[in-house]
């Protein structure tokens, strides 16, 4: 969908953000694609209403070593991964990139300036999604941190319910933390 000209792509993290995204889309005046993921009982990220702006991501956790930029239902799993990584001595930021297009490049720049590693997490194909958008943006930067894209591999997943599919794709909080440790730091 990112290749469609002038199309805004929104991917809310929880039910509170679904309301925010829907309201913003109704007022926007341009084509909007809202990507709803997860299950009706997705874990809550936001307990209270908050000011939502299309194109402006939200920092949920501040750290200095690893920046995780997540979207949709992966925001919850990324927060869990950050907790696990913290027990291993890593300082981790988590950013809710609820708008995939237009990309909040300011937050990507900020994450690059304070992190040794940038990780994008989505329950979407590793091709053509958030990870690709960030990689495209970073492609002409000279000094950039390592970038790891975590998402659905370029294959057809098995059939099953949502939690089974997330586990099969390696997208639980524990699996995300393990991928970061293994692929970026050679740890397991």
C-alpha positions in Angstrom: 0.0 0.0 0.0 3.0 2.4 0.5 3.4 2.5 -3.3 0.0 4.1 -3.8 0.6 7.8 -4.3 -0.9 10.2 -1.7 -2.2 7.4 0.4 -1.8 7.8 4.2 -1.2 4.5 6.1 -2.2 4.2 9.7 -1.7 1.2 12.0 -3.1 1.7 15.5 -1.5 -0.1 18.5 -4.7 -0.7 20.6 -8.4 0.1 20.9 -7.8 3.6 22.2 -5.7 4.4 19.2 -8.2 2.9 16.8 -10.6 5.6 18.0 -7.9 8.3 17.5 -7.0 7.0 14.1 -10.6 6.8 12.9 -11.4 10.3 14.1 -8.2 11.7 12.5 -9.0 9.8 9.2 -12.5 11.3 9.1 -11.0 14.8 9.4 -8.0 14.3 7.1 -9.5 15.0 3.7 -7.1 12.6 1.9 -7.1 8.9 1.1 -6.4 6.8 4.3 -5.7 3.1 4.7 -6.2 1.9 8.3 -4.4 -1.3 9.0 -6.2 -3.1 11.9 -4.2 -6.0 13.4 -4.4 -8.4 16.3 -7.5 -9.6 18.0 -10.5 -7.9 19.7 -8.8 -8.4 23.0 -5.4 -6.8 22.1 -3.5 -5.6 25.2 -4.0 -1.9 26.0 -1.1 0.5 25.4 -3.0 3.7 26.2 -5.2 3.9 29.3 -6.2 7.5 28.7 -7.1 9.7 25.7 -4.1 11.6 24.3 -3.5 14.1 21.5 -3.1 12.1 18.2 -1.5 13.6 15.1 -1.1 11.8 11.8 2.6 11.5 11.0 3.8 12.1 14.5 4.9 8.9 16.3 4.8 8.5 20.1 7.7 7.6 22.3 6.6 5.1 24.9 9.9 4.2 26.5 13.2 6.1 26.5 16.6 4.4 26.3 20.0 5.1 24.8 21.3 1.8 23.3 18.6 0.2 21.1 15.7 2.0 19.6 12.7 -0.2 18.7 10.2 1.3 16.2 7.1 -0.7 16.2 3.6 -0.5 14.7 0.2 -2.0 15.3 -0.1 -4.9 17.7 3.7 -5.2 17.7 4.0 -2.2 20.0 2.8 -4.3 22.9 5.2 -7.1 22.0 8.1 -4.6 21.6 7.5 -3.2 25.1 7.7 -6.7 26.4 11.0 -7.3 24.5 12.4 -4.0 25.9 11.7 -5.2 29.4 13.5 -8.5 28.7 16.5 -6.7 27.1 16.7 -4.4 30.1 17.2 -7.4 32.4 20.2 -8.2 30.1 21.7 -4.7 30.7 20.5 -2.9 27.5 18.9 0.5 27.5 15.9 0.4 25.1 13.6 3.0 23.5 10.2 2.0 22.2 8.4 4.2 19.6 4.9 3.6 18.4 5.1 4.5 14.7 1.3 4.5 14.2 1.7 6.3 10.9 3.7 4.3 8.3 3.1 6.8 5.5 4.0 9.6 5.8 6.9 8.4 7.9 7.9 10.4 11.0 11.5 10.9 9.8 12.3 13.3 12.7 11.9 10.5 15.2 14.0 8.2 13.0 16.7 10.8 12.9 16.5 11.2 16.7 16.7 7.4 17.2 19.7 7.2 15.0 21.5 10.0 16.9 21.1 8.3 20.3 21.2 4.6 19.5 23.8 2.0 18.4 21.0 -0.2 16.9 17.6 0.5 15.3 15.0 -2.2 15.1 11.7 -2.1 13.3 9.0 -4.5 14.3 5.8 -5.3 12.5 3.5 -8.2 11.9 3.6 -7.5 8.2 5.9 -8.8 5.5 9.5 -7.7 5.9 9.0 -6.4 2.3 7.1 -3.2 1.7 6.2 -2.3 5.3 7.6 -0.2 8.1 11.0 -1.8 8.0 11.3 -1.0 4.3 10.1 2.6 4.8 12.8 3.2 7.5 15.5 1.4 5.4 14.6 3.5 2.3 14.8 6.7 4.4 18.1 5.7 5.9 19.7 4.6 2.6 21.5 7.8 1.9 22.6 8.5 5.5 26.4 8.2 6.0 26.4 7.6 9.8 23.6 5.3 10.8 23.2 2.6 13.3 22.7 -1.0 12.4 19.1 -1.6 11.3 17.3 -4.9 12.0 13.9 -5.5 10.3 11.7 -8.0 12.3 8.5 -9.0 10.6 6.8 -11.8 8.7 9.3 -13.6 6.4 8.7 -13.7 2.6 6.7 -16.9 2.7 3.2 -18.1 3.3 2.5 -18.6 7.0 0.6 -21.6 8.3 -3.1 -21.3 9.2 -4.1 -20.7 12.8 -5.4 -18.2 15.3 -3.6 -14.9 15.8 -1.5 -15.8 18.8 -0.4 -19.0 17.1 0.6 -17.1 14.0 2.5 -14.5 16.0 4.5 -17.2 17.7 5.1 -19.1 14.5 6.5 -15.8 12.9 8.8 -15.2 15.9 7.0 -12.1 17.0 6.3 -12.5 20.7 8.1 -10.3 23.1 10.6 -13.0 24.1 11.2 -13.9 20.4 11.8 -10.3 19.5 14.3 -9.9 22.3 16.1 -13.1 21.3 16.3 -12.0 17.6 17.8 -8.6 18.7 20.4 -10.3 21.0 21.3 -12.9 18.4 21.4 -10.9 15.2 22.8 -7.7 16.5 25.0 -8.9 19.4 25.7 -12.5 18.7 24.1 -13.5 22.0 21.4 -16.0 22.7 
